[in-house]
Amino acid sequence: MILNGEPEDEEEEEEEEEEEDMVDPIESLRQKCEEAEHCVHTRERLEQCETRVGSRSATLEDCTEELFDFLHARDHCVAHKLFHSVK
């Protein structure tokens, strides 16, 4: 015996599962670009800075420059690959 609402509930669950499986292509591209040599180098500098700043109880140093260097390197790679494939 089918109760009212059961078929709709199953459809909603299936839609939610499908949405979870979807991956934003830009995220995949960013991840791939982060593996490039220049991005790996800038990420290492950022992590070293974060470790250094995190180990101090009081410091005026922040890692803004290192973060921007990493984001710039990654986004430059993403833009190059993205626009190259669009043309």
N, C-alpha and C positions, 0 to 999 in steps of 0.2 A: 504494500500500500504506500503510495506516495503522498507525503504531506505537503501542504502549501509552503512554498519557499525553498524546498530542498534543491530543485534544479538550479535556481538562481544562486544559491549559496555555493554550489559546486563551481558554477561559472565564475563567480567572483574570486574564489580561491585560485582557479587556474589562471585568471588574469593577473593576480598578484604575483604568482610564481613566475610568469612570463616577464613581468616588469623587473623582478629581481635579477633575472638572468641577463637582461640587456646591459651592455657596457657602452659608455660614451666613447666614441672613437677618439676623441681628443685626449682622453685619459690614457688610452693605449699608446697613442703617439708620444705623449709626454713621458711615459714610462720607458719607451724605447729610446727616446732622446736622452734621458737621464743616464743611460748606459754608455753614451758616447764619451770618448776620452776627456774632452774639455769639460763636460758636465761632471764627470767623476772627480776630476781635479778640483773644481770649484765646490762640489759637495763636500769633499774631504776638508777643504779650508773652512767651510761653514761649520762642520762638525767639530773640528779642532777648536774653533773660536767658541762654540757653544760649551764645549767641555771646559775650556779655560775660564770662561765667564761663570759657568755654573759651579766651579770649584772655589770661587772666591766669595767671601761673605759680603764684601762691599767693593763695588767697582763702578766706575763711570763708563766702562767699555760696554758696548753692545755689538751685536754682529750684523748690523744693518748693511754695511758695505758687502760683507761676505754673502749675505742672503740675496742682495740685489745682483751680485755677480753671478750667483748660481741661477737665479730666475732668468736673468738676461741670457745666459748661455743656453739654458733649456728652451726658452721661448724663441730664441734665434733659430735653433734647430727645428723646432716645431713649425715655425713660420715658413722656413725654407722647404721642408717636406710637404707641408700642407698646400702652399701656393704652387709648388711644382706639380703636384698631382691635380690641382684644379685647372690649370692652364690647358 
